[in-house]
Amino acid sequence: MSSIARAPQPAKASFVNDPKVRGIVYQIVLVAVIVGLVWMAASNAIENLRAAKIASGFGFLNSTSGFDVSQTLIPYSATSTYGAAFIVGLLNTLLVAAIGVVLATFLGFLIGIARLSSNWIVARVATAYVELIRNLPLLLQLLFWYIAVLRSLPEPRNSLGVGTSVFLNNRGLYIPRPVFAPDAWIVLAAFALGVVAAIGYAVRAHRRQAATGQQSPVISASIGFVVGLPLLAWAVLALVAANPISFDLPIKGTFNLRGGLQVFPELVALTLGLVIYTAAFIAEIVRAGILAVSKGQTEAAHALGIKPGHTLRLVVIPQAMRVIIPPLTSQYLNLTKNSSLAVVIGYPDLVQVFMGTVLNQTGQAIECVAMTMAVYLTISIATASFMNWYNARKALVER
Amino acid sequence: MTSKFATLALGLAVGLAGVGLGASGASAQATLNNVKQKGFLQCGANTGLAGFGVPDAQGNWTGFDVDYCRAIAAAIFGDPTKVRFTPLAAKDRFTALQSGEVDVLIRNTTVTMSRDTTLGLDFPAVNYYDGQGFMVRKKLGVASAKELNGASVCTQQGTTTELNLADYFRGNNMKYEVVAFATSDETFKAYDTGRCDAFTTDASGLYAERLRASAPDDHIVLPEIISKEPLGPGVRQGDPQWADLVRWTHNALLIAEELGVTKANVDQMLKSDNPEVKRLLGVEGSFGESIGLTKDWVVRMVKGVGNYGEIFERNVGEGSRLKIKRGLNALWNKGGLQFAAPIR
């Protein structure tokens, strides 16, 4: 009958006014400007370095370093390269960051929960800890711990001995160092197998409990797997072949103890300072997280007859984690970056070794600073990505 | 997203560094004009080494190196107080000079080939011949550095000391544990607290630092000198006029001592008949003008700080707290190495 009147087509908008096209153009311009700035800056720097006759480039990483470092996690000597010195510093930074993050988390949770304790003394002590520690500059605390550690320990000739193979003095803690024979991989493999078995057992026990409500002795079984298996392998090897793992014991030398594994006082002081400082902040984050969980949850758990310990562990903390994780990530990043204060107490971290000695010996400031920044950026981004992934797993799943 | 940030951060860093160097690069050609325009000399100094460069409670700097800064200021301005000091840790000193933060670095710095050739710096003179030594506690019963096998040694990082230490122990097939700190202050404090068995630095530094020990008499300096440490002022490469000025400042101070021109008698010496004295003090010739200064530049310096011998005695010599003998630093005609090219 009648044709439906077609809606009049809007006149095709001018290309210039198309928001999509505009958006793309703006982005291209922005990227071009950034690339141009970076290029200009880089070529300017290279030009100026050449004019000032300062060596440039990364070739120095292959030159012999000529200096020694006390704590090295890889074989390193004065005949190694600057590149090796970089790795030594990097590993030392990662070591103190890893130990620090784990210990600070434990201590932080402990203090945070203690602050909410119904026990008056426990709660007040925790409050005093937080208020004292987080209000003092970290640098001051590091120096305090370093001097405190050094001054309170005896000199090597009067070492404190625990038994005949563990010694403590102002050069550090000396413990027996395991020496692995070629067969030792069997013991290590048994240990790895034990860990896998323990995890498998725990997963099965969890399923069984969910299905039937029956509990299994997870903890004792895990210890059995993780400790028992390697011990068994060790004993068997020692009986049928040679002892796969012997110990290098520290013995007294002219000045220091020789042999054994030495934990340097610099590492102890730095870890202590970072852990105690960061734990104060983590404690506050934990407290805030727990208080964010509705009190009804605790009351409901109590009404069901769940013990207070279980209430905290199974009901409150899992919900609090959603609030805790994002700020906790920042604290982990802070701890890692703060470890660069190691420079004042002689701990050979990345900044001390690479931005200190290497930069000075080679004079290549731009390369050294850029590499160090890239390292901290990489560590921080990796930590943040992991925590974001963990956070996404823990976050409320909206259905 | 993150990688974009990384690139941006790196680019910015490189850019800022480039801009900084660019600014200094332009002024490097005319350090003297720049100094004259500012009205003072910016001198890179030690963070605190008794006898060489140390500020007192009022912020007045004194010391052997400090007097060299004052001598240059006196030569330029006729006033030895027209100096500002930038205290620099060993590891920061070259960057500060390269970037133009200081005009001259006079901070017991060892001249080495790599420093001279790859850092973009020049070392026009050697004002103190030194060598590296060790200090230990007396009660250890050690009489020689050769007995230090297995010792912990405290040292300052970013120094030739750190490298010589590694060489010495490697060369003698001995083991040691190095504990390196950023400043001489931290290094010595750690040694004094008992962290290390031995403390090592240039011999002059050992005598200076021992004064700061909680009980100076409990420590001894071992007899071995394990390295050559020619200490001298550093300048940026590419400004020959400024390097000449620093070199001839040192030479003139030596010649003044050689000819017996002192702070006290410099005015009478102006009337001397000795042609060498006449040239030194600008009565004859115009040598000061050839380095961009006035004829009486040496008169100004000697009036301000005295000659080389006076500077040495006042700060580190037998009359000072450090009680260091002239030794290698005596004039060439008195058995030492200090030998100045003549002014003519």
Chai-1 contact restraints between the chains, C-beta under 6 A:
chainA,res_idxA,chainB,res_idxB,connection_type,confidence,min_distance_angstrom,max_distance_angstrom,comment,restraint_id
A,V38,B,G11,contact,1.0,0.0,6.0,A-B,restraint_1
A,A41,B,G11,contact,1.0,0.0,6.0,A-B,restraint_2
A,A41,B,V14,contact,1.0,0.0,6.0,A-B,restraint_3
A,A41,B,G15,contact,1.0,0.0,6.0,A-B,restraint_4
A,A41,B,G18,contact,1.0,0.0,6.0,A-B,restraint_5
A,A42,B,V14,contact,1.0,0.0,6.0,A-B,restraint_6
A,N44,B,G18,contact,1.0,0.0,6.0,A-B,restraint_7
A,A45,B,V14,contact,1.0,0.0,6.0,A-B,restraint_8
A,A45,B,A17,contact,1.0,0.0,6.0,A-B,restraint_9
A,A45,B,G18,contact,1.0,0.0,6.0,A-B,restraint_10
A,N48,B,G18,contact,1.0,0.0,6.0,A-B,restraint_11
A,N48,B,L21,contact,1.0,0.0,6.0,A-B,restraint_12
A,N48,B,G22,contact,1.0,0.0,6.0,A-B,restraint_13
A,N48,B,G25,contact,1.0,0.0,6.0,A-B,restraint_14
A,A51,B,G25,contact,1.0,0.0,6.0,A-B,restraint_15
A,A52,B,G25,contact,1.0,0.0,6.0,A-B,restraint_16
A,A52,B,G120,contact,1.0,0.0,6.0,A-B,restraint_17
A,K53,B,G120,contact,1.0,0.0,6.0,A-B,restraint_18
A,K53,B,Q237,contact,1.0,0.0,6.0,A-B,restraint_19
A,I54,B,G120,contact,1.0,0.0,6.0,A-B,restraint_20
A,A55,B,T118,contact,1.0,0.0,6.0,A-B,restraint_21
A,G66,B,L163,contact,1.0,0.0,6.0,A-B,restraint_22
A,G66,B,A166,contact,1.0,0.0,6.0,A-B,restraint_23
A,F67,B,E162,contact,1.0,0.0,6.0,A-B,restraint_24
A,F67,B,L163,contact,1.0,0.0,6.0,A-B,restraint_25
A,F67,B,A166,contact,1.0,0.0,6.0,A-B,restraint_26
A,D68,B,A166,contact,1.0,0.0,6.0,A-B,restraint_27
A,D68,B,V178,contact,1.0,0.0,6.0,A-B,restraint_28
A,S70,B,E177,contact,1.0,0.0,6.0,A-B,restraint_29
A,S70,B,V178,contact,1.0,0.0,6.0,A-B,restraint_30
A,S70,B,V179,contact,1.0,0.0,6.0,A-B,restraint_31
A,A78,B,A166,contact,1.0,0.0,6.0,A-B,restraint_32
A,A78,B,R170,contact,1.0,0.0,6.0,A-B,restraint_33
A,L150,B,T193,contact,1.0,0.0,6.0,A-B,restraint_34
A,L150,B,R195,contact,1.0,0.0,6.0,A-B,restraint_35
A,E155,B,G194,contact,1.0,0.0,6.0,A-B,restraint_36
A,N170,B,G194,contact,1.0,0.0,6.0,A-B,restraint_37
A,R171,B,S152,contact,1.0,0.0,6.0,A-B,restraint_38
A,G253,B,G150,contact,1.0,0.0,6.0,A-B,restraint_39
A,T254,B,G150,contact,1.0,0.0,6.0,A-B,restraint_40
A,F255,B,G150,contact,1.0,0.0,6.0,A-B,restraint_41
A,F255,B,A151,contact,1.0,0.0,6.0,A-B,restraint_42
A,F255,B,D197,contact,1.0,0.0,6.0,A-B,restraint_43
A,N256,B,G150,contact,1.0,0.0,6.0,A-B,restraint_44
A,V343,B,A182,contact,1.0,0.0,6.0,A-B,restraint_45
A,G346,B,V179,contact,1.0,0.0,6.0,A-B,restraint_46
A,G346,B,F181,contact,1.0,0.0,6.0,A-B,restraint_47
A,G356,B,K91,contact,1.0,0.0,6.0,A-B,restraint_48
A,G356,B,Q157,contact,1.0,0.0,6.0,A-B,restraint_49
A,G356,B,G158,contact,1.0,0.0,6.0,A-B,restraint_50
A,T357,B,Q157,contact,1.0,0.0,6.0,A-B,restraint_51
A,T357,B,G158,contact,1.0,0.0,6.0,A-B,restraint_52
A,N360,B,K91,contact,1.0,0.0,6.0,A-B,restraint_53
A,N360,B,G158,contact,1.0,0.0,6.0,A-B,restraint_54
A,G363,B,F94,contact,1.0,0.0,6.0,A-B,restraint_55
A,G363,B,T118,contact,1.0,0.0,6.0,A-B,restraint_56
A,G363,B,L119,contact,1.0,0.0,6.0,A-B,restraint_57
A,A365,B,T95,contact,1.0,0.0,6.0,A-B,restraint_58
A,I366,B,A17,contact,1.0,0.0,6.0,A-B,restraint_59
A,A370,B,L10,contact,1.0,0.0,6.0,A-B,restraint_60
A,A370,B,A13,contact,1.0,0.0,6.0,A-B,restraint_61
A,L377,B,A6,contact,1.0,0.0,6.0,A-B,restraint_62
A,I381,B,T2,contact,1.0,0.0,6.0,A-B,restraint_63
